[in-house]
Amino acid sequence: MRFSDLKALSYIGRIAFGLISPIALGSLGGAYLDRRLGSGPWLTLLGLFLGIFIGFAGLYGMLRER
């Protein structure tokens, strides 16, 4: 495997982790707050949408810097 292949795999991994982790953290944080506050699915949905927004904003920033 060439160095350029490893560099490309590293970049793909950064993109995947940078997109998935805010979505997962937002969803899990919202679910935790829903259980603690008894607010139904609303904070889970809010965390999910906030995580999606943050993930895609980070992805956009990563792609713009390249």
N, C-alpha and C positions, 0 to 999 in steps of 0.2 A: 504494500500500500504506500503510495506516494504521500509526501508532506501536504500537497495541495488537497488530496482527498481527505486527509485528517482535518485540515483546516475547514473544509466545507462541512464535514460531519459535526465539527465543533460549533460552527455557526448555526446549523440546523438545530442542534441541541439547545443552544441559547434561545433561539426563536421559540421552540416548543416549550421550554421551561418558563420563559418570560410570558407566554400566552396562557398557559394552563394554571400556573401557580396563583395569579391574582383571582382567577375565576373560582378555583377551589377554596382559597382562603375567604373570599367574600361569601360564598355559599355556606361554608362551614361556620363562619362567624355569625352570619344571619340566623342559621339554624340554632346555634347555641343561644343567641339572644331571644329567639322565639320561644325556646324551651324555658328560659329563665323568666321571661316576662309574660308568657302565655298570649302572645300577640298573633298567633296563627301563622300562616305562611308569608306574611307581609315583609318581615325583615329578611327572611331567606331570599325572597324575590328581589328585594332592594339590594342585598349583598351580591346576588348573582349578577344583576344588571350593572352594578358598580364595578364588579370584578371584570365583566366583559369589557366595559368602557376602558378601564385602566389597562387591561391586557392588550387591547387593540391600540391604545395610545402608545404603549411601550413598544409594540411591534412596529408601528409607524415610525417612531423615533429611531429604532434600530435599523430599519430599512433606509431611512433618510441619511443616516450617518455613513452608510456603506456606499 
